[in-house]
């Protein structure tokens, strides 16, 4: 799934998805994370790298 498809399926703006993918997002609401996890059928821990 590409960023555009994810945006369409979640209702999240494509520009917001792009910022998240490029580590430019300053804040990601938990609701957004939940939507992405639901569409991707994954756990939150799979979306983020531990630093």
PDBQT receptor file of N, H, CA, C and O in Angstrom, charges set to zero:
ATOM      1  N   UNK A   1       0.855  -1.172   0.000  1.00  0.00    +0.000 N 
ATOM      2  CA  UNK A   1       0.000   0.000   0.000  1.00  0.00    +0.000 C 
ATOM      3  C   UNK A   1       0.900   1.234   0.000  1.00  0.00    +0.000 C 
ATOM      4  O   UNK A   1       1.867   1.310   0.758  1.00  0.00    +0.000 OA
ATOM      5  N   UNK A   2       0.572   2.192  -0.852  1.00  0.00    +0.000 N 
ATOM      6  H   UNK A   2      -0.213   2.131  -1.468  1.00  0.00    +0.000 HD
ATOM      7  CA  UNK A   2       1.374   3.413  -0.870  1.00  0.00    +0.000 C 
ATOM      8  C   UNK A   2       0.715   4.485   0.009  1.00  0.00    +0.000 C 
ATOM      9  O   UNK A   2      -0.371   4.280   0.551  1.00  0.00    +0.000 OA
ATOM     10  N   UNK A   3       1.389   5.621   0.137  1.00  0.00    +0.000 N 
ATOM     11  H   UNK A   3       2.271   5.787  -0.303  1.00  0.00    +0.000 HD
ATOM     12  CA  UNK A   3       0.910   6.679   1.020  1.00  0.00    +0.000 C 
ATOM     13  C   UNK A   3      -0.453   7.212   0.590  1.00  0.00    +0.000 C 
ATOM     14  O   UNK A   3      -1.305   7.480   1.436  1.00  0.00    +0.000 OA
ATOM     15  N   UNK A   4      -0.663   7.365  -0.695  1.00  0.00    +0.000 N 
ATOM     16  H   UNK A   4       0.030   7.147  -1.382  1.00  0.00    +0.000 HD
ATOM     17  CA  UNK A   4      -1.939   7.871  -1.205  1.00  0.00    +0.000 C 
ATOM     18  C   UNK A   4      -3.082   6.926  -0.842  1.00  0.00    +0.000 C 
ATOM     19  O   UNK A   4      -4.145   7.366  -0.403  1.00  0.00    +0.000 OA
ATOM     20  N   UNK A   5      -2.860   5.641  -1.025  1.00  0.00    +0.000 N 
ATOM     21  H   UNK A   5      -1.997   5.283  -1.381  1.00  0.00    +0.000 HD
ATOM     22  CA  UNK A   5      -3.883   4.645  -0.686  1.00  0.00    +0.000 C 
ATOM     23  C   UNK A   5      -4.184   4.650   0.812  1.00  0.00    +0.000 C 
ATOM     24  O   UNK A   5      -5.341   4.556   1.222  1.00  0.00    +0.000 OA
ATOM     25  N   UNK A   6      -3.133   4.760   1.621  1.00  0.00    +0.000 N 
ATOM     26  H   UNK A   6      -2.193   4.836   1.288  1.00  0.00    +0.000 HD
ATOM     27  CA  UNK A   6      -3.328   4.811   3.071  1.00  0.00    +0.000 C 
ATOM     28  C   UNK A   6      -4.142   6.042   3.453  1.00  0.00    +0.000 C 
ATOM     29  O   UNK A   6      -5.027   5.966   4.305  1.00  0.00    +0.000 OA
ATOM     30  N   UNK A   7      -3.844   7.167   2.827  1.00  0.00    +0.000 N 
ATOM     31  H   UNK A   7      -3.125   7.228   2.134  1.00  0.00    +0.000 HD
ATOM     32  CA  UNK A   7      -4.594   8.396   3.094  1.00  0.00    +0.000 C 
ATOM     33  C   UNK A   7      -6.069   8.217   2.750  1.00  0.00    +0.000 C 
ATOM     34  O   UNK A   7      -6.942   8.622   3.517  1.00  0.00    +0.000 OA
ATOM     35  N   UNK A   8      -6.344   7.617   1.611  1.00  0.00    +0.000 N 
ATOM     36  H   UNK A   8      -5.634   7.288   0.987  1.00  0.00    +0.000 HD
ATOM     37  CA  UNK A   8      -7.731   7.400   1.186  1.00  0.00    +0.000 C 
ATOM     38  C   UNK A   8      -8.472   6.470   2.145  1.00  0.00    +0.000 C 
ATOM     39  O   UNK A   8      -9.629   6.722   2.483  1.00  0.00    +0.000 OA
ATOM     40  N   UNK A   9      -7.820   5.410   2.579  1.00  0.00    +0.000 N 
ATOM     41  H   UNK A   9      -6.880   5.206   2.304  1.00  0.00    +0.000 HD
ATOM     42  CA  UNK A   9      -8.478   4.424   3.440  1.00  0.00    +0.000 C 
ATOM     43  C   UNK A   9      -8.685   4.919   4.867  1.00  0.00    +0.000 C 
ATOM     44  O   UNK A   9      -9.636   4.513   5.535  1.00  0.00    +0.000 OA
ATOM     45  N   UNK A  10      -7.797   5.794   5.336  1.00  0.00    +0.000 N 
ATOM     46  H   UNK A  10      -7.024   6.124   4.793  1.00  0.00    +0.000 HD
ATOM     47  CA  UNK A  10      -7.897   6.282   6.712  1.00  0.00    +0.000 C 
ATOM     48  C   UNK A  10      -8.639   7.605   6.825  1.00  0.00    +0.000 C 
ATOM     49  O   UNK A  10      -9.136   7.950   7.897  1.00  0.00    +0.000 OA
ATOM     50  N   UNK A  11      -8.718   8.351   5.718  1.00  0.00    +0.000 N 
ATOM     51  H   UNK A  11      -8.314   8.071   4.847  1.00  0.00    +0.000 HD
ATOM     52  CA  UNK A  11      -9.308   9.685   5.777  1.00  0.00    +0.000 C 
ATOM     53  C   UNK A  11      -8.333  10.724   6.298  1.00  0.00    +0.000 C 
ATOM     54  O   UNK A  11      -8.720  11.853   6.597  1.00  0.00    +0.000 OA
ATOM     55  N   UNK A  12      -7.073  10.343   6.406  1.00  0.00    +0.000 N 
ATOM     56  H   UNK A  12      -6.758   9.426   6.162  1.00  0.00    +0.000 HD
ATOM     57  CA  UNK A  12      -6.017  11.255   6.849  1.00  0.00    +0.000 C 
ATOM     58  C   UNK A  12      -5.441  11.923   5.606  1.00  0.00    +0.000 C 
ATOM     59  O   UNK A  12      -5.246  11.270   4.581  1.00  0.00    +0.000 OA
ATOM     60  N   UNK A  13      -5.167  13.227   5.693  1.00  0.00    +0.000 N 
ATOM     61  H   UNK A  13      -5.325  13.758   6.526  1.00  0.00    +0.000 HD
ATOM     62  CA  UNK A  13      -4.628  13.940   4.536  1.00  0.00    +0.000 C 
ATOM     63  C   UNK A  13      -3.316  13.311   4.074  1.00  0.00    +0.000 C 
ATOM     64  O   UNK A  13      -2.493  12.886   4.885  1.00  0.00    +0.000 OA
ATOM     65  N   UNK A  14      -3.139  13.262   2.759  1.00  0.00    +0.000 N 
ATOM     66  H   UNK A  14      -3.808  13.607   2.100  1.00  0.00    +0.000 HD
ATOM     67  CA  UNK A  14      -1.927  12.689   2.176  1.00  0.00    +0.000 C 
ATOM     68  C   UNK A  14      -0.687  13.435   2.654  1.00  0.00    +0.000 C 
ATOM     69  O   UNK A  14       0.361  12.825   2.863  1.00  0.00    +0.000 OA
ATOM     70  N   UNK A  15      -0.800  14.744   2.829  1.00  0.00    +0.000 N 
ATOM     71  H   UNK A  15      -1.652  15.240   2.659  1.00  0.00    +0.000 HD
ATOM     72  CA  UNK A  15       0.350  15.523   3.301  1.00  0.00    +0.000 C 
ATOM     73  C   UNK A  15       0.737  15.123   4.724  1.00  0.00    +0.000 C 
ATOM     74  O   UNK A  15       1.918  15.125   5.071  1.00  0.00    +0.000 OA
ATOM     75  N   UNK A  16      -0.249  14.781   5.541  1.00  0.00    +0.000 N 
ATOM     76  H   UNK A  16      -1.208  14.779   5.260  1.00  0.00    +0.000 HD
ATOM     77  CA  UNK A  16       0.036  14.329   6.913  1.00  0.00    +0.000 C 
ATOM     78  C   UNK A  16       0.717  12.969   6.905  1.00  0.00    +0.000 C 
ATOM     79  O   UNK A  16       1.656  12.736   7.666  1.00  0.00    +0.000 OA
ATOM     80  N   UNK A  17       0.246  12.070   6.045  1.00  0.00    +0.000 N 
ATOM     81  H   UNK A  17      -0.517  12.260   5.427  1.00  0.00    +0.000 HD
ATOM     82  CA  UNK A  17       0.875  10.750   5.914  1.00  0.00    +0.000 C 
ATOM     83  C   UNK A  17       2.323  10.925   5.471  1.00  0.00    +0.000 C 
ATOM     84  O   UNK A  17       3.220  10.268   5.999  1.00  0.00    +0.000 OA
ATOM     85  N   UNK A  18       2.548  11.805   4.505  1.00  0.00    +0.000 N 
ATOM     86  H   UNK A  18       1.819  12.338   4.076  1.00  0.00    +0.000 HD
ATOM     87  CA  UNK A  18       3.901  12.052   4.006  1.00  0.00    +0.000 C 
ATOM     88  C   UNK A  18       4.815  12.561   5.120  1.00  0.00    +0.000 C 
ATOM     89  O   UNK A  18       5.950  12.104   5.249  1.00  0.00    +0.000 OA
ATOM     90  N   UNK A  19       4.328  13.498   5.915  1.00  0.00    +0.000 N 
ATOM     91  H   UNK A  19       3.406  13.869   5.810  1.00  0.00    +0.000 HD
ATOM     92  CA  UNK A  19       5.130  14.025   7.028  1.00  0.00    +0.000 C 
ATOM     93  C   UNK A  19       5.496  12.922   8.014  1.00  0.00    +0.000 C 
ATOM     94  O   UNK A  19       6.628  12.862   8.493  1.00  0.00    +0.000 OA
ATOM     95  N   UNK A  20       4.537  12.051   8.314  1.00  0.00    +0.000 N 
ATOM     96  H   UNK A  20       3.617  12.100   7.924  1.00  0.00    +0.000 HD
ATOM     97  CA  UNK A  20       4.816  10.953   9.243  1.00  0.00    +0.000 C 
ATOM     98  C   UNK A  20       5.870  10.010   8.670  1.00  0.00    +0.000 C 
ATOM     99  O   UNK A  20       6.779   9.582   9.381  1.00  0.00    +0.000 OA
ATOM    100  N   UNK A  21       5.744   9.693   7.399  1.00  0.00    +0.000 N 
ATOM    101  H   UNK A  21       5.005  10.041   6.822  1.00  0.00    +0.000 HD
ATOM    102  CA  UNK A  21       6.675   8.758   6.758  1.00  0.00    +0.000 C 
ATOM    103  C   UNK A  21       8.083   9.327   6.637  1.00  0.00    +0.000 C 
ATOM    104  O   UNK A  21       9.061   8.582   6.588  1.00  0.00    +0.000 OA
ATOM    105  N   UNK A  22       8.177  10.646   6.589  1.00  0.00    +0.000 N 
ATOM    106  H   UNK A  22       7.383  11.252   6.629  1.00  0.00    +0.000 HD
ATOM    107  CA  UNK A  22       9.473  11.301   6.421  1.00  0.00    +0.000 C 
ATOM    108  C   UNK A  22       9.998  11.921   7.712  1.00  0.00    +0.000 C 
ATOM    109  O   UNK A  22      10.891  12.768   7.686  1.00  0.00    +0.000 OA
ATOM    110  N   UNK A  23       9.434  11.490   8.846  1.00  0.00    +0.000 N 
ATOM    111  H   UNK A  23       8.709  10.802   8.867  1.00  0.00    +0.000 HD
ATOM    112  CA  UNK A  23       9.853  11.972  10.170  1.00  0.00    +0.000 C 
ATOM    113  C   UNK A  23       9.788  13.489  10.301  1.00  0.00    +0.000 C 
ATOM    114  O   UNK A  23      10.637  14.094  10.956  1.00  0.00    +0.000 OA
ATOM    115  N   UNK A  24       8.790  14.101   9.684  1.00  0.00    +0.000 N 
ATOM    116  H   UNK A  24       8.100  13.610   9.152  1.00  0.00    +0.000 HD
ATOM    117  CA  UNK A  24       8.615  15.555   9.750  1.00  0.00    +0.000 C 
ATOM    118  C   UNK A  24       7.415  15.953  10.606  1.00  0.00    +0.000 C 
ATOM    119  O   UNK A  24       7.203  17.138  10.862  1.00  0.00    +0.000 OA
ATOM    120  N   UNK A  25       6.636  14.979  11.047  1.00  0.00    +0.000 N 
ATOM    121  H   UNK A  25       6.808  14.016  10.840  1.00  0.00    +0.000 HD
ATOM    122  CA  UNK A  25       5.448  15.268  11.859  1.00  0.00    +0.000 C 
ATOM    123  C   UNK A  25       5.879  15.698  13.258  1.00  0.00    +0.000 C 
ATOM    124  O   UNK A  25       6.693  15.037  13.903  1.00  0.00    +0.000 OA
ATOM    125  N   UNK A  26       5.324  16.806  13.710  1.00  0.00    +0.000 N 
ATOM    126  H   UNK A  26       4.663  17.343  13.186  1.00  0.00    +0.000 HD
ATOM    127  CA  UNK A  26       5.653  17.297  15.045  1.00  0.00    +0.000 C 
ATOM    128  C   UNK A  26       4.799  16.625  16.112  1.00  0.00    +0.000 C 
ATOM    129  O   UNK A  26       5.215  16.497  17.263  1.00  0.00    +0.000 OA
ATOM    130  N   UNK A  27       3.612  16.202  15.725  1.00  0.00    +0.000 N 
ATOM    131  H   UNK A  27       3.274  16.306  14.790  1.00  0.00    +0.000 HD
ATOM    132  CA  UNK A  27       2.667  15.589  16.666  1.00  0.00    +0.000 C 
ATOM    133  C   UNK A  27       1.778  14.627  15.882  1.00  0.00    +0.000 C 
ATOM    134  O   UNK A  27       1.292  14.965  14.803  1.00  0.00    +0.000 OA
ATOM    135  N   UNK A  28       1.570  13.442  16.421  1.00  0.00    +0.000 N 
ATOM    136  H   UNK A  28       1.965  13.167  17.297  1.00  0.00    +0.000 HD
ATOM    137  CA  UNK A  28       0.673  12.473  15.787  1.00  0.00    +0.000 C 
ATOM    138  C   UNK A  28      -0.376  12.077  16.820  1.00  0.00    +0.000 C 
ATOM    139  O   UNK A  28      -0.064  11.397  17.798  1.00  0.00    +0.000 OA
ATOM    140  N   UNK A  29      -1.614  12.502  16.602  1.00  0.00    +0.000 N 
ATOM    141  H   UNK A  29      -1.867  13.054  15.807  1.00  0.00    +0.000 HD
ATOM    142  CA  UNK A  29      -2.676  12.148  17.555  1.00  0.00    +0.000 C 
ATOM    143  C   UNK A  29      -2.865  10.635  17.653  1.00  0.00    +0.000 C 
ATOM    144  O   UNK A  29      -2.699   9.919  16.665  1.00  0.00    +0.000 OA
ATOM    145  N   UNK A  30      -3.205  10.161  18.827  1.00  0.00    +0.000 N 
ATOM    146  H   UNK A  30      -3.339  10.743  19.630  1.00  0.00    +0.000 HD
ATOM    147  CA  UNK A  30      -3.407   8.728  19.045  1.00  0.00    +0.000 C 
ATOM    148  C   UNK A  30      -4.517   8.192  18.147  1.00  0.00    +0.000 C 
ATOM    149  O   UNK A  30      -4.473   7.033  17.734  1.00  0.00    +0.000 OA
ATOM    150  N   UNK A  31      -5.504   9.020  17.843  1.00  0.00    +0.000 N 
ATOM    151  H   UNK A  31      -5.540   9.961  18.178  1.00  0.00    +0.000 HD
ATOM    152  CA  UNK A  31      -6.585   8.590  16.945  1.00  0.00    +0.000 C 
ATOM    153  C   UNK A  31      -6.043   8.265  15.555  1.00  0.00    +0.000 C 
ATOM    154  O   UNK A  31      -6.497   7.323  14.906  1.00  0.00    +0.000 OA
ATOM    155  N   UNK A  32      -5.075   9.052  15.110  1.00  0.00    +0.000 N 
ATOM    156  H   UNK A  32      -4.706   9.817  15.638  1.00  0.00    +0.000 HD
ATOM    157  CA  UNK A  32      -4.443   8.828  13.807  1.00  0.00    +0.000 C 
ATOM    158  C   UNK A  32      -3.675   7.521  13.818  1.00  0.00    +0.000 C 
ATOM    159  O   UNK A  32      -3.756   6.737  12.873  1.00  0.00    +0.000 OA
ATOM    160  N   UNK A  33      -2.934   7.288  14.880  1.00  0.00    +0.000 N 
ATOM    161  H   UNK A  33      -2.868   7.925  15.648  1.00  0.00    +0.000 HD
ATOM    162  CA  UNK A  33      -2.174   6.044  15.007  1.00  0.00    +0.000 C 
ATOM    163  C   UNK A  33      -3.128   4.852  15.012  1.00  0.00    +0.000 C 
ATOM    164  O   UNK A  33      -2.864   3.836  14.369  1.00  0.00    +0.000 OA
ATOM    165  N   UNK A  34      -4.226   4.979  15.733  1.00  0.00    +0.000 N 
ATOM    166  H   UNK A  34      -4.441   5.805  16.255  1.00  0.00    +0.000 HD
ATOM    167  CA  UNK A  34      -5.226   3.902  15.777  1.00  0.00    +0.000 C 
ATOM    168  C   UNK A  34      -5.794   3.600  14.396  1.00  0.00    +0.000 C 
ATOM    169  O   UNK A  34      -5.940   2.434  14.028  1.00  0.00    +0.000 OA
ATOM    170  N   UNK A  35      -6.117   4.642  13.627  1.00  0.00    +0.000 N 
ATOM    171  H   UNK A  35      -5.999   5.588  13.926  1.00  0.00    +0.000 HD
ATOM    172  CA  UNK A  35      -6.660   4.449  12.277  1.00  0.00    +0.000 C 
ATOM    173  C   UNK A  35      -5.664   3.717  11.391  1.00  0.00    +0.000 C 
ATOM    174  O   UNK A  35      -6.025   2.791  10.666  1.00  0.00    +0.000 OA
ATOM    175  N   UNK A  36      -4.405   4.143  11.458  1.00  0.00    +0.000 N 
ATOM    176  H   UNK A  36      -4.112   4.895  12.047  1.00  0.00    +0.000 HD
ATOM    177  CA  UNK A  36      -3.368   3.521  10.627  1.00  0.00    +0.000 C 
ATOM    178  C   UNK A  36      -3.192   2.054  11.015  1.00  0.00    +0.000 C 
ATOM    179  O   UNK A  36      -3.107   1.187  10.146  1.00  0.00    +0.000 OA
ATOM    180  N   UNK A  37      -3.137   1.779  12.302  1.00  0.00    +0.000 N 
ATOM    181  H   UNK A  37      -3.206   2.483  13.009  1.00  0.00    +0.000 HD
ATOM    182  CA  UNK A  37      -2.988   0.394  12.764  1.00  0.00    +0.000 C 
ATOM    183  C   UNK A  37      -4.165  -0.469  12.331  1.00  0.00    +0.000 C 
ATOM    184  O   UNK A  37      -3.986  -1.626  11.953  1.00  0.00    +0.000 OA
ATOM    185  N   UNK A  38      -5.354   0.089  12.385  1.00  0.00    +0.000 N 
ATOM    186  H   UNK A  38      -5.499   1.029  12.692  1.00  0.00    +0.000 HD
ATOM    187  CA  UNK A  38      -6.537  -0.668  11.980  1.00  0.00    +0.000 C 
ATOM    188  C   UNK A  38      -6.467  -1.030  10.494  1.00  0.00    +0.000 C 
ATOM    189  O   UNK A  38      -6.723  -2.175  10.123  1.00  0.00    +0.000 OA
ATOM    190  N   UNK A  39      -6.125  -0.071   9.655  1.00  0.00    +0.000 N 
ATOM    191  H   UNK A  39      -5.918   0.859   9.956  1.00  0.00    +0.000 HD
ATOM    192  CA  UNK A  39      -6.056  -0.311   8.210  1.00  0.00    +0.000 C 
ATOM    193  C   UNK A  39      -4.920  -1.269   7.869  1.00  0.00    +0.000 C 
ATOM    194  O   UNK A  39      -5.079  -2.143   7.016  1.00  0.00    +0.000 OA
ATOM    195  N   UNK A  40      -3.777  -1.110   8.528  1.00  0.00    +0.000 N 
ATOM    196  H   UNK A  40      -3.648  -0.401   9.220  1.00  0.00    +0.000 HD
ATOM    197  CA  UNK A  40      -2.618  -1.958   8.232  1.00  0.00    +0.000 C 
ATOM    198  C   UNK A  40      -2.649  -3.283   8.991  1.00  0.00    +0.000 C 
ATOM    199  O   UNK A  40      -1.796  -4.145   8.779  1.00  0.00    +0.000 OA
ATOM    200  N   UNK A  41      -3.631  -3.440   9.876  1.00  0.00    +0.000 N 
ATOM    201  H   UNK A  41      -4.324  -2.740  10.048  1.00  0.00    +0.000 HD
ATOM    202  CA  UNK A  41      -3.752  -4.647  10.696  1.00  0.00    +0.000 C 
ATOM    203  C   UNK A  41      -2.434  -4.942  11.414  1.00  0.00    +0.000 C 
ATOM    204  O   UNK A  41      -1.858  -6.023  11.297  1.00  0.00    +0.000 OA
ATOM    205  N   UNK A  42      -1.986  -3.931  12.163  1.00  0.00    +0.000 N 
ATOM    206  H   UNK A  42      -2.454  -3.053  12.258  1.00  0.00    +0.000 HD
ATOM    207  CA  UNK A  42      -0.719  -4.073  12.881  1.00  0.00    +0.000 C 
ATOM    208  C   UNK A  42      -0.844  -3.481  14.277  1.00  0.00    +0.000 C 
ATOM    209  O   UNK A  42      -1.844  -2.848  14.617  1.00  0.00    +0.000 OA
ATOM    210  N   UNK A  43       0.186  -3.701  15.070  1.00  0.00    +0.000 N 
ATOM    211  H   UNK A  43       0.997  -4.215  14.794  1.00  0.00    +0.000 HD
ATOM    212  CA  UNK A  43       0.269  -3.173  16.423  1.00  0.00    +0.000 C 
ATOM    213  C   UNK A  43       1.060  -1.869  16.397  1.00  0.00    +0.000 C 
ATOM    214  O   UNK A  43       1.912  -1.677  15.530  1.00  0.00    +0.000 OA
ATOM    215  N   UNK A  44       0.785  -0.987  17.328  1.00  0.00    +0.000 N 
ATOM    216  H   UNK A  44       0.092  -1.143  18.032  1.00  0.00    +0.000 HD
ATOM    217  CA  UNK A  44       1.491   0.293  17.409  1.00  0.00    +0.000 C 
ATOM    218  C   UNK A  44       3.004   0.090  17.431  1.00  0.00    +0.000 C 
ATOM    219  O   UNK A  44       3.741   0.863  16.819  1.00  0.00    +0.000 OA
ATOM    220  N   UNK A  45       3.463  -0.925  18.119  1.00  0.00    +0.000 N 
ATOM    221  H   UNK A  45       2.865  -1.552  18.617  1.00  0.00    +0.000 HD
ATOM    222  CA  UNK A  45       4.909  -1.168  18.232  1.00  0.00    +0.000 C 
ATOM    223  C   UNK A  45       5.560  -1.448  16.883  1.00  0.00    +0.000 C 
ATOM    224  O   UNK A  45       6.773  -1.298  16.741  1.00  0.00    +0.000 OA
ATOM    225  N   UNK A  46       4.771  -1.851  15.893  1.00  0.00    +0.000 N 
ATOM    226  H   UNK A  46       3.785  -1.972  16.009  1.00  0.00    +0.000 HD
ATOM    227  CA  UNK A  46       5.311  -2.116  14.564  1.00  0.00    +0.000 C 
ATOM    228  C   UNK A  46       5.494  -0.839  13.745  1.00  0.00    +0.000 C 
ATOM    229  O   UNK A  46       6.169  -0.858  12.716  1.00  0.00    +0.000 OA
ATOM    230  N   UNK A  47       4.906   0.256  14.184  1.00  0.00    +0.000 N 
ATOM    231  H   UNK A  47       4.357   0.271  15.020  1.00  0.00    +0.000 HD
ATOM    232  CA  UNK A  47       4.991   1.513  13.442  1.00  0.00    +0.000 C 
ATOM    233  C   UNK A  47       6.185   2.367  13.835  1.00  0.00    +0.000 C 
ATOM    234  O   UNK A  47       6.649   3.193  13.049  1.00  0.00    +0.000 OA
ATOM    235  N   UNK A  48       6.679   2.172  15.043  1.00  0.00    +0.000 N 
ATOM    236  H   UNK A  48       6.302   1.501  15.681  1.00  0.00    +0.000 HD
ATOM    237  CA  UNK A  48       7.710   3.059  15.565  1.00  0.00    +0.000 C 
ATOM    238  C   UNK A  48       8.987   2.308  15.907  1.00  0.00    +0.000 C 
ATOM    239  O   UNK A  48       8.956   1.180  16.398  1.00  0.00    +0.000 OA
ATOM    240  N   UNK A  49      10.106   2.961  15.635  1.00  0.00    +0.000 N 
ATOM    241  H   UNK A  49      10.131   3.878  15.236  1.00  0.00    +0.000 HD
ATOM    242  CA  UNK A  49      11.410   2.393  15.984  1.00  0.00    +0.000 C 
ATOM    243  C   UNK A  49      11.847   2.966  17.328  1.00  0.00    +0.000 C 
ATOM    244  O   UNK A  49      11.662   4.153  17.597  1.00  0.00    +0.000 OA
ATOM    245  N   UNK A  50      12.411   2.136  18.142  1.00  0.00    +0.000 N 
ATOM    246  H   UNK A  50      12.562   1.172  17.923  1.00  0.00    +0.000 HD
ATOM    247  CA  UNK A  50      12.927   2.584  19.437  1.00  0.00    +0.000 C 
ATOM    248  C   UNK A  50      14.261   3.283  19.198  1.00  0.00    +0.000 C 
ATOM    249  O   UNK A  50      15.140   2.755  18.518  1.00  0.00    +0.000 OA
ATOM    250  N   UNK A  51      14.398   4.479  19.769  1.00  0.00    +0.000 N 
ATOM    251  H   UNK A  51      13.685   4.908  20.322  1.00  0.00    +0.000 HD
ATOM    252  CA  UNK A  51      15.662   5.212  19.595  1.00  0.00    +0.000 C 
ATOM    253  C   UNK A  51      16.304   5.504  20.923  1.00  0.00    +0.000 C 
ATOM    254  O   UNK A  51      17.373   6.112  20.971  1.00  0.00    +0.000 OA
TER     255      UNK A  51
